[in-house]
Amino acid sequence: MVIKLVSKDKQKKTIINQYIKAYNEFNIEGMLKNVHPDVEFKNIANNEINVHIKGLETLKKQAEDSTKLLKKREMTIIDQIIEGDVVENKINFKAILAVDIPDGPKAGELVKLKGRSIFKFKNDKIISIEDIS
């Protein structure tokens, strides 16, 4: 079975792929290229919101700060569902820490996670990102 993506779906897929490529390369400007000024970001772990950010400048600062925590990172999409303006990605994430985590892994250790990353779009820009692990 061949599923054809409508052009809007292809555009969303391309934007997300560009975002993740830039994220993996620590390229903040590339990450934010297609992000809406009113973006909202949430990181949810163990059913708790541990990061909640609103606005492009705040997201940019968070992204810049996070680059100091990791030596290397790689987010990979393993499955993707596009429904209208919502794209849900099942992801694998691995990173090498640049700093010790209190009561956790130490600098230089490999961390692996599986989760979901949900992107919502408005006016062909990313308006919402939820990372869930």
N, CA, C and O of each residue as an XYZ file, in Angstrom:
532
protein
N       0.845     -1.178      0.000
C       0.000      0.000      0.000
C       0.891      1.242      0.000
O       1.843      1.337      0.775
N       0.576      2.173     -0.861
C       1.309      3.428     -0.936
C       0.390      4.535     -0.440
O      -0.735      4.695     -0.913
N       0.895      5.290      0.520
C       0.121      6.416      1.048
C       0.763      7.688      0.522
O       1.942      7.948      0.761
N      -0.017      8.469     -0.189
C       0.495      9.737     -0.713
C       0.192     10.836      0.291
O      -0.931     10.971      0.777
N       1.212     11.608      0.586
C       1.025     12.737      1.481
C       0.531     13.929      0.677
O       1.045     14.216     -0.404
N      -0.457     14.611      1.206
C      -0.860     15.851      0.555
C       0.258     16.865      0.760
O       1.077     16.711      1.666
N       0.299     17.891     -0.065
C       1.430     18.815     -0.032
C       1.632     19.464      1.338
O       2.769     19.709      1.741
N       0.535     19.747      2.061
C       0.669     20.340      3.406
C       1.349     19.354      4.358
O       2.162     19.749      5.193
N       1.008     18.059      4.224
C       1.644     17.038      5.062
C       3.130     16.931      4.736
O       3.960     16.806      5.637
N       3.463     16.980      3.456
C       4.879     16.938      3.052
C       5.628     18.132      3.635
O       6.765     18.005      4.089
N       4.977     19.287      3.614
C       5.603     20.499      4.149
C       5.863     20.343      5.659
O       6.944     20.684      6.139
N       4.882     19.833      6.395
C       5.057     19.624      7.842
C       6.194     18.639      8.109
O       7.037     18.864      8.977
N       6.202     17.549      7.351
C       7.248     16.538      7.499
C       8.629     17.155      7.245
O       9.575     16.898      7.989
N       8.735     17.974      6.188
C      10.003     18.631      5.864
C      10.426     19.582      6.983
O      11.593     19.589      7.375
N       9.503     20.375      7.497
C       9.814     21.320      8.577
C      10.302     20.572      9.817
O      11.282     20.978     10.442
N       9.622     19.485     10.174
C      10.025     18.702     11.350
C      11.395     18.072     11.124
O      12.235     18.085     12.024
N      11.630     17.525      9.940
C      12.943     16.939      9.655
C      14.053     17.984      9.740
O      15.136     17.700     10.251
N      13.785     19.197      9.238
C      14.772     20.282      9.327
C      15.019     20.664     10.792
O      16.159     20.891     11.197
N      13.938     20.732     11.579
C      14.047     21.070     12.998
C      14.919     20.031     13.718
O      15.829     20.390     14.465
N      14.639     18.765     13.492
C      15.371     17.705     14.191
C      16.826     17.647     13.732
O      17.722     17.440     14.550
N      17.069     17.825     12.447
C      18.455     17.863     11.952
C      19.213     18.996     12.637
O      20.331     18.793     13.111
N      18.619     20.181     12.694
C      19.267     21.322     13.353
C      19.451     21.045     14.844
O      20.495     21.368     15.409
N      18.435     20.444     15.488
C      18.528     20.086     16.907
C      19.721     19.163     17.144
O      20.515     19.390     18.057
N      19.844     18.130     16.327
C      20.942     17.171     16.485
C      22.304     17.821     16.283
O      23.303     17.368     16.843
N      22.344     18.884     15.481
C      23.602     19.584     15.177
C      23.848     20.786     16.097
O      24.807     21.532     15.894
N      22.988     20.979     17.107
C      23.085     22.139     18.011
C      22.990     23.456     17.251
O      23.600     24.447     17.651
N      22.235     23.476     16.166
C      22.068     24.658     15.316
C      20.768     25.367     15.739
O      19.695     25.068     15.216
N      20.876     26.291     16.673
C      19.701     26.953     17.252
C      18.928     27.742     16.195
O      17.702     27.650     16.132
N      19.621     28.505     15.379
C      18.943     29.303     14.348
C      18.177     28.393     13.385
O      17.053     28.709     12.997
N      18.777     27.274     13.002
C      18.107     26.323     12.128
C      16.879     25.710     12.773
O      15.859     25.499     12.117
N      16.986     25.423     14.073
C      15.845     24.871     14.808
C      14.660     25.824     14.779
O      13.518     25.401     14.600
N      14.933     27.096     14.954
C      13.878     28.084     15.160
C      13.376     28.726     13.857
O      12.465     29.554     13.878
N      13.973     28.341     12.738
C      13.640     28.942     11.438
C      12.148     28.871     11.117
O      11.593     29.831     10.582
N      11.498     27.773     11.427
C      10.084     27.591     11.097
C       9.204     27.514     12.348
O       8.181     26.830     12.356
N       9.611     28.218     13.396
C       8.862     28.221     14.650
C       8.077     29.526     14.774
O       8.614     30.610     14.544
N       6.819     29.411     15.135
C       5.912     30.559     15.307
C       6.369     31.417     16.499
O       6.829     30.865     17.499
N       6.255     32.747     16.417
C       6.661     33.617     17.541
C       5.936     33.298     18.851
O       6.482     33.539     19.927
N       4.719     32.762     18.778
C       3.949     32.442     19.985
C       4.072     30.971     20.378
O       3.169     30.418     21.006
N       5.175     30.344     20.013
C       5.379     28.924     20.277
C       5.242     28.590     21.773
O       5.563     29.401     22.642
N       4.766     27.393     22.034
C       4.697     26.869     23.401
C       5.427     25.530     23.400
O       5.177     24.677     22.548
N       6.332     25.352     24.361
C       7.107     24.113     24.479
C       6.872     23.505     25.859
O       6.887     24.198     26.876
N       6.656     22.195     25.864
C       6.537     21.459     27.121
C       7.395     20.210     27.048
O       7.414     19.512     26.035
N       8.101     19.939     28.131
C       8.792     18.670     28.299
C       8.086     17.946     29.431
O       7.978     18.459     30.545
N       7.607     16.747     29.130
C       6.825     15.976     30.089
C       7.541     14.655     30.335
O       7.777     13.884     29.405
N       7.886     14.399     31.600
C       8.534     13.143     31.981
C       7.767     12.542     33.149
O       7.436     13.239     34.109
N       7.491     11.271     33.067
C       6.733     10.581     34.118
C       5.420     11.300     34.427
O       5.042     11.453     35.588
N       4.735     11.738     33.373
C       3.441     12.428     33.479
C       3.499     13.756     34.225
O       2.472     14.245     34.695
N       4.684     14.343     34.338
C       4.844     15.656     34.983
C       5.493     16.623     34.007
O       6.467     16.283     33.336
N       4.943     17.834     33.933
C       5.565     18.877     33.106
C       6.754     19.422     33.885
O       6.585     20.007     34.955
N       7.970     19.229     33.344
C       9.151     19.747     34.039
C       9.748     20.973     33.347
O      10.606     21.652     33.911
N       9.294     21.253     32.129
C       9.666     22.493     31.445
C       8.425     22.970     30.694
O       7.775     22.192     29.996
N       8.099     24.264     30.846
C       6.979     24.864     30.124
C       7.404     26.276     29.721
O       7.633     27.140     30.567
N       7.503     26.484     28.420
C       8.028     27.735     27.877
C       7.030     28.300     26.873
O       6.410     27.558     26.110
N       6.884     29.619     26.883
C       6.051     30.297     25.884
C       6.873     31.403     25.233
O       7.553     32.175     25.909
N       6.797     31.460     23.916
C       7.460     32.534     23.174
C       8.775     32.094     22.553
O       9.520     31.296     23.122
N       9.037     32.630     21.382
C      10.221     32.266     20.599
C      11.527     32.621     21.306
O      12.458     31.817     21.324
N      11.602     33.815     21.885
C      12.849     34.222     22.551
C      13.154     33.353     23.765
O      14.315     33.036     24.023
N      12.122     32.967     24.513
C      12.313     32.102     25.680
C      12.754     30.712     25.230
O      13.625     30.106     25.853
N      12.157     30.204     24.151
C      12.566     28.906     23.615
C      14.012     28.959     23.130
O      14.777     28.017     23.335
N      14.379     30.062     22.488
C      15.757     30.223     22.010
C      16.743     30.176     23.171
O      17.775     29.511     23.079
N      16.439     30.867     24.252
C      17.321     30.858     25.423
C      17.418     29.452     26.011
O      18.511     29.002     26.356
N      16.287     28.754     26.131
C      16.286     27.382     26.652
C      17.135     26.479     25.759
O      17.909     25.661     26.256
N      16.993     26.624     24.453
C      17.760     25.812     23.508
C      19.256     26.097     23.636
O      20.071     25.175     23.607
N      19.614     27.373     23.777
C      21.029     27.739     23.953
C      21.574     27.175     25.257
O      22.683     26.642     25.287
N      20.805     27.287     26.332
C      21.244     26.758     27.630
C      21.423     25.241     27.591
O      22.353     24.709     28.198
N      20.535     24.547     26.879
C      20.597     23.084     26.847
C      21.812     22.568     26.087
O      22.240     21.435     26.307
N      22.374     23.383     25.196
C      23.551     22.922     24.447
C      24.755     22.728     25.365
O      25.689     22.011     25.007
N      24.749     23.349     26.534
C      25.863     23.213     27.480
C      25.790     21.907     28.264
O      26.767     21.506     28.896
N      24.628     21.240     28.225
C      24.423     20.028     29.018
C      24.867     18.752     28.308
O      25.134     17.733     28.946
N      24.943     18.824     26.975
C      25.217     17.614     26.200
C      26.395     17.811     25.263
O      26.545     18.873     24.659
N      27.239     16.779     25.142
C      28.344     16.810     24.180
C      27.843     16.451     22.788
O      28.286     17.005     21.782
N      26.914     15.515     22.759
C      26.378     15.019     21.502
C      24.945     14.588     21.754
O      24.621     14.116     22.843
N      24.081     14.748     20.754
C      22.704     14.291     20.897
C      22.165     13.865     19.541
O      22.570     14.369     18.493
N      21.239     12.921     19.601
C      20.626     12.439     18.368
C      19.187     12.023     18.645
O      18.924     11.083     19.395
N      18.266     12.746     18.021
C      16.859     12.394     18.065
C      16.527     11.782     16.706
O      16.854     12.343     15.661
N      15.872     10.618     16.741
C      15.501      9.918     15.521
C      14.014      9.608     15.549
O      13.499      9.098     16.544
N      13.328      9.915     14.460
C      11.914      9.572     14.342
C      11.818      8.116     13.901
O      12.420      7.719     12.904
N      11.049      7.317     14.664
C      10.860      5.917     14.285
C       9.454      5.654     13.745
O       9.213      4.623     13.118
N       8.533      6.576     13.986
C       7.183      6.479     13.439
C       6.566      7.874     13.482
O       6.889      8.679     14.356
N       5.680      8.150     12.534
C       5.091      9.490     12.456
C       3.647      9.396     11.986
O       3.336      8.697     11.022
N       2.769     10.112     12.685
C       1.355     10.185     12.314
C       1.004     11.658     12.123
O       1.219     12.477     13.017
N       0.462     11.987     10.951
C       0.068     13.356     10.651
C      -1.447     13.405     10.578
O      -2.066     12.722      9.762
N      -2.039     14.227     11.447
C      -3.489     14.423     11.445
C      -3.768     15.922     11.483
O      -3.699     16.554     12.537
N      -4.082     16.476     10.318
C      -4.348     17.906     10.245
C      -3.109     18.706     10.603
O      -2.061     18.561      9.974
N      -3.235     19.558     11.624
C      -2.122     20.406     12.048
C      -1.301     19.795     13.183
O      -0.472     20.477     13.784
N      -1.527     18.519     13.477
C      -0.807     17.840     14.559
C       0.012     16.687     13.979
O      -0.503     15.857     13.231
N       1.294     16.652     14.339
C       2.172     15.576     13.900
C       2.775     14.922     15.147
O       3.511     15.551     15.906
N       2.440     13.648     15.332
C       2.972     12.910     16.469
C       4.094     12.001     15.986
O       3.915     11.195     15.073
N       5.241     12.148     16.613
C       6.427     11.375     16.252
C       6.821     10.481     17.412
O       6.989     10.957     18.535
N       6.969      9.193     17.152
C       7.606      8.313     18.132
C       9.092      8.475     17.891
O       9.560      8.407     16.754
N       9.835      8.690     18.975
C      11.255      9.003     18.804
C      12.141      8.127     19.689
O      11.731      7.624     20.735
N      13.361      7.976     19.218
C      14.455      7.470     20.035
C      15.400      8.639     20.235
O      15.638      9.423     19.316
N      15.936      8.749     21.439
C      16.856      9.842     21.754
C      18.052      9.259     22.473
O      17.910      8.445     23.385
N      19.233      9.686     22.053
C      20.436      9.316     22.796
C      21.357     10.526     22.845
O      21.401     11.337     21.920
N      22.084     10.623     23.940
C      22.970     11.772     24.127
C      24.131     11.380     25.021
O      24.037     10.458     25.830
N      25.216     12.098     24.855
C      26.362     11.970     25.752
C      26.399     13.232     26.594
O      26.471     14.346     26.075
N      26.348     13.038     27.898
C      26.280     14.172     28.822
C      27.588     14.940     28.878
O      28.668     14.353     28.824
N      27.481     16.260     28.987
C      28.643     17.127     29.157
C      28.850     17.474     30.632
O      29.925     17.923     31.029
N      27.814     17.262     31.433
C      27.868     17.590     32.864
C      27.261     16.439     33.673
O      26.503     15.622     33.149
N      27.611     16.396     34.951
C      26.998     15.425     35.852
C      25.566     15.841     36.158
O      25.290     17.026     36.345
N      24.659     14.879     36.211
C      23.276     15.128     36.617
C      23.180     14.777     38.104
O      23.553     13.668     38.485
N      22.692     15.687     38.959
C      22.598     15.380     40.391
C      21.807     14.081     40.610
O      20.715     13.904     40.070
N      22.375     13.192     41.402
C      21.756     11.894     41.699
C      21.452     11.095     40.438
O      20.501     10.313     40.412
N      22.253     11.288     39.394
C      22.000     10.588     38.128
C      23.291     10.296     37.394
O      24.356     10.182     38.000
N      23.184     10.176     36.077
C      24.362      9.865     35.261
C      25.423     10.967     35.338
O      25.139     12.117     35.673
N      26.636     10.574     35.019
C      27.774     11.493     35.081
C      28.180     11.959     33.683
O      27.803     11.352     32.680
N      28.945     13.033     33.633
C      29.464     13.560     32.365
C      30.173     12.447     31.611
O      30.905     11.649     32.198
N      29.945     12.404     30.294
C      30.562     11.388     29.451
C      29.713     10.141     29.282
O      29.988      9.318     28.408
N      28.676      9.990     30.113
C      27.823      8.802     30.012
C      26.792      8.967     28.898
O      26.354     10.073     28.583
N      26.420      7.819     28.310
C      25.398      7.775     27.270
C      24.031      7.624     27.927
O      23.832      6.766     28.787
N      23.101      8.465     27.513
C      21.724      8.409     27.999
C      20.835      8.074     26.807
O      20.982      8.652     25.730
N      19.904      7.129     27.010
C      18.972      6.757     25.945
C      17.548      6.867     26.463
O      17.252      6.480     27.593
N      16.667      7.401     25.618
C      15.253      7.528     25.956
C      14.407      7.170     24.743
O      14.834      7.314     23.598
N      13.211      6.706     25.021
C      12.198      6.532     23.985
C      11.038      7.423     24.391
O      10.763      7.586     25.579
N      10.365      7.992     23.422
C       9.250      8.858     23.772
C       8.495      9.318     22.546
O       8.537      8.702     21.482
N       7.798     10.434     22.741
C       7.026     11.051     21.667
C       7.355     12.528     21.611
O       7.647     13.157     22.628
N       7.303     13.055     20.433
C       7.468     14.492     20.228
C       6.310     14.930     19.337
O       6.201     14.516     18.183
N       5.448     15.776     19.901
C       4.242     16.190     19.196
C       4.394     17.651     18.765
O       4.608     18.541     19.588
N       4.277     17.869     17.464
C       4.369     19.207     16.893
C       2.978     19.626     16.430
O       2.265     18.848     15.797
N       2.599     20.865     16.752
C       1.356     21.437     16.238
C       1.734     22.643     15.387
O       2.688     23.361     15.688
N       0.971     22.850     14.326
C       1.280     23.915     13.377
C       0.177     24.963     13.335
O      -1.000     24.667     13.543
N       0.592     26.198     13.058
C      -0.325     27.308     12.821
C       0.332     28.186     11.763
O       1.489     28.581     11.909
N      -0.400     28.486     10.708
C       0.122     29.322      9.616
C       1.462     28.793      9.092
O       2.387     29.566      8.842
N       1.557     27.479      8.929
C       2.743     26.808      8.391
C       3.996     26.979      9.255
O       5.118     26.859      8.764
N       3.795     27.254     10.526
C       4.902     27.350     11.486
C       4.595     26.440     12.673
O       3.436     26.134     12.951
N       5.644     26.015     13.364
C       5.474     25.203     14.565
C       4.998     26.113     15.694
O       5.702     27.043     16.086
N       3.804     25.843     16.213
C       3.223     26.662     17.296
C       3.345     25.957     18.646
O       3.276     26.602     19.692
N       3.524     24.640     18.625
C       3.595     23.887     19.879
C       4.476     22.655     19.694
O       4.416     21.966     18.676
N       5.303     22.400     20.722
C       6.129     21.189     20.766
C       5.952     20.590     22.156
O       6.121     21.275     23.164
N       5.612     19.313     22.200
C       5.551     18.577     23.457
C       6.466     17.371     23.337
O       6.243     16.491     22.505
N       7.499     17.334     24.175
C       8.372     16.172     24.253
C       7.936     15.360     25.457
O       7.903     15.870     26.577
N       7.602     14.100     25.231
C       7.043     13.258     26.276
C       7.882     11.985     26.391
O       8.099     11.270     25.413
N       8.346     11.725     27.613
C       9.090     10.489     27.851
C       8.589      9.801     29.093
O       9.095      8.739     29.457
